[in-house]
Amino acid sequence: MLTGVHVVFLGGDARQLEIIRKMTELDATVTIVGFDQLQNPLQGAYRSDLKNELLEKADALIMPAVGTDDEGAISAIFASSELKLTDEHIAVLPKHCKIYTGMAKPYLRKLSLKHKIDLVELFDRDDVAIYNSIPTAEGALMMAIQNTDITIHGSKSMVLGMGRTGLTMARTLQALGAKVKVGVRREEHFARATEHCFEPFYIKDLSSHVSDIDLLFNTIPTMIVTAQIIANIPNRAVIIDLASSPGGTDFRFADKRGIKALLAPGLPGIVAPKTAGRIMADCLSQLILADTRERGNRV
């Protein structure tokens, strides 16, 4: 239980609602900022404005999936006005307080480092990323079905990267009867792809493997689907880039060639916000509980 622990939420989307519910179930004191447009009240949570007096009493500060933008603005779809996190806000946080977010941009990282406040990025954790790969793959399939006139079954599909998202994406495509090629960089990934009965190849040879594909799913967050690669892709193909913005595809050249290329980061929060919220809620509750116990032992 989190009795006596003050958890402050700053903005967010539908995923945050699941996390708030979890925190109140665990008896935390929950204050929410940026939820004044929410129609249904959240039982057990107190609404507030963003003010120093609130942050001075926080034991945990929970930010949206992307903490802030490069100027400190906080995404808050339920807020009636803009929220912005400033240097002064971080300065008044208690030193034991931790900031939790999905991923942080340099603005939030710099402020946290300056004021010696621990920053926890959930999307860096293997467990969260693996769980999130499931709604990511489902969302990518939805986009593929909406933007093609063929079935996934029998399609020639390619997945670039065999990390946490890439493996789930490739397995999902294979389960639906697609012929799956997987682009890898490491020998152990080549071996694992072979063990899964995919058709593996090394990324350095990408240009020679794209001439007959129907679907390309990229999970690598660097420019990998370049103009030179796109020049070899058939016009019927659809590219779905699952990497973090700005993705790893030359979208300008794809458009010039008439190839449909879609950037699709953050799919869990779009296609399955309740599931994505529960994933984050379970992880956060464990982390905050462990931190509370450790702080209690020190005292």
N, C-alpha and C positions, 0 to 999 in steps of 0.2 A: 504494500500500500504506500501511497505518496502523501499521507496525512501530514499537513504542516509545510509541504513544499509548494512554493508559489511559482506557477508556470504562466508566463506571459506570451501570448500569441500576437504577432504583428502581421496582419494581412494574410493573403493566401487565397486559395480557390476551394473547390468542393472537397479536395483531399483533406484540408485542414479540419473540416467538420468531423471527420472520423477520428482524427487525432484528439480533438477537443473532447469528444464523447469518451474516448478511452481514458483521458486524464481525469475527467470528472468521476468516472467509474472507480478509479483508483484513489479517490478522495483528495486529489490535489486541489489547492486553491487556484482557480483558473480565471485569468483576466484576458479578455479579447479586445484587440484594437483593430479597427477597420472592418467591422462587421455590422455597421449601423443600417445597411440596406438589406440585411438578411430578414426574410419574412417570418420564418419560424424561429422562435426563441430557443436558445440552447440551454437546457436545464443545468443548473449548477455553475454556469459561467457568468462572470460579471463583465459588463461592457465599460470601456474607458476610452479616453482620448490618449494620444501619444504624448506623455509628459514625463519629466524627470522624476517626479515624486513616485510614479508607478515603477519605473525602471530601477530605482534605488532599492526596491524590496524584492526584486526578481531573483529566483534561484535558477531558473532556466528560461531562456528566450528562444522561442520557436519561430523561425522565419519561413517564408514560402519556399517552394521547390528551388527556385533561383532567388537567393537571398535579397539582393538589390540589383539595380542596373548599375552602369558605370558612374552614375551621378548620385546614387544613394536612394533613388525612388524604389518603393516597395510595391510589388504587384498585389492588388487587393480588389478582387472583383466584387466584393460585397460592401465596399467603402463608397461614401458619397463624395469624398474629396481625396486628393492625393496624399499619400503617406511618404515621408522621406526620413531616412535614418541619417543622423548627423554625428559628427565627432563628439559633440556634447552628450548625446544619448549614450554612446558607448562608454564615455568617461565616467558616468555615474553608476554604471553597473557594479554590483559587488564583485570582488575579485574571484569569489568561488563560482559565480554565475558562468554558465556555458551557453554559447549561441549554437543552435542547431538549425541546419538548413540542408536542402538537397545538394546543391552545389553553390559555391560562392565565387563571385567575380572579384577582381583585384581590389575594388573599392572596399568591400567588406573585409577582405583579408588584411588589408593595410590597417584599417581601423582596429581590428581585433589584435593584431600584432603590436600596434602602437600602445594600446592600453592593457596589454598582457591578459586578454580575455580569451579563453580557450574557444576555438571554433571547430565544430564537428560537421563534416560534410557527409551526409548519409549515403549519397550515390557513389562514394568511393568504397563503400563496404561491399564485400562480395555477396553477403546474404541478401541485402536490399537489391543489388543489381541483378542477381539471379532471379529473385522473385519478380522484379519489374520486367524482366525479359519476356515473361509470359503474356501480359497485356500488350507489350510492345509488338510481339510477333502476331498476336490476334489483330491488333490495329493495322499492322502492315499488310496482313492478308486482306482485311476489309478494303484498304486503299487499292490493292492490286485488283481485286474483283470489280471495284467501282470504275477502274480506269482501263480495263482491258475487255476484249470481246472473246476471250478464250477461257477455258477452265484452268485452274491451277493443276489439276490432274493432267499429266502428259506434257505440261509446259517445260521449257528449258529455262530453269531458274538458276541464278547465280547469287551467292552470298559472299561478300568481301569482309574478311575478318572472322576468326573463329574464337572470339572471346565469349563473354557471358551472354551477350545478346546474339551474336552470330551463330553460336551453336544451337540455341533454342530456335532461332529463325530457320536454320537449315533442317533441323529435325521436324519442325512443323510442316515445312514444305514437302519433305519426303513422306511424311505420314499421309499427306493428301495426294500422293502419287506423282509429284513433280520429279523431273530428272534434275538433280541438284549438283551444281559445281560449287566448290568452295575455294576461295583464294586465301592463301595463308603466307606467312613470312617465316615461320619457325618449323624446324623438322618435326618436333613433337606434335605440332598441330596437323602437319601433313599426315603423320601416322594415325592420329586420332580421327581425322576425317576419313581415312581409308577404313579404319575399324568400324565407322558408322555407315560404311557403304556409300559415302558421297564420292564425287569425282574431284579430288584435290589437285590444285596447281599452285605454283608460287606466284606471288603478286608481281614479281618482275616480268613475268610472262603474260600479264593480263591482256595485252593488246591482241595476242594470238588466240584468246579463248572467248572473245565476246561477239564474234561475227554471226553467231546463230542463236543468240539468247532471246528469250521473250521478256524476262523480268530480271532486274538487277537490284539487289538489296545491299546497300553499303552501310557498314557499321564502323568504319575507320574514320576518326575525326581529323584527318589531314587530306589535302587535295590529292585524290587518288584517281578519280574518274575525270581525267583531264580531257582537253580538246582532242588530243591525239587518240585517246581511248574511244571517245564518243564518235570520232570519225569512222571507227570500225564497227560501231553498233548498228544493227538494222533499225530502220525508221519505226518499225512496229513495236519496238521494245519500250518498256516503261522502267524508269529508274526511280526507286524509292530510297531516299537517303535518310537513314535512321541515326546518323551521327549528330552530335551536338552542333548547334548553329555556329558557324555558317555551313556546316556539312563538309563533305569531301568530294563534291561534284562541281564541274564547271557548268552551272545552270544557264549562263548566258549563251554558251556555245550549243548546249543541248536545245535551247529554244530556237536558235538560228537554224539548226538542222531539222527542226520539226519533231524532235524526240521529247516525249513527255517526261519531265524530271520533277519530282516532288520532294521537298524538304519536310521531314516529319519527325522532329525531335519532340520529346515530352509526350509520347503517345499514351502512356499509362494514365496520366491525368486527364486526357481527352476522352479516351474510349472506355475507361473503367475507373473513374475517380474514386468510387467506393472501395474497390479492391486495392487500388494504389494507396489510398489513405490508410487502410487497415495494415498494409505492409509497413508503412512508415510509423504508424501508431504502435505496433508491436515492438519495433526496433527502438523507438524513442522511449517507450515505457521501461524497457530493460536497461537502457543506458542511464536514464535519469535515476532509476531505482538503485543501480549500482553506484552511481556517483553520490547519491544521498547516504548510502551505507558507508561508503569510504570516508565521506566528510564527517559522519557521526563517529566513526572509529578514531579519526584524528582528534576530534574534540574530547 
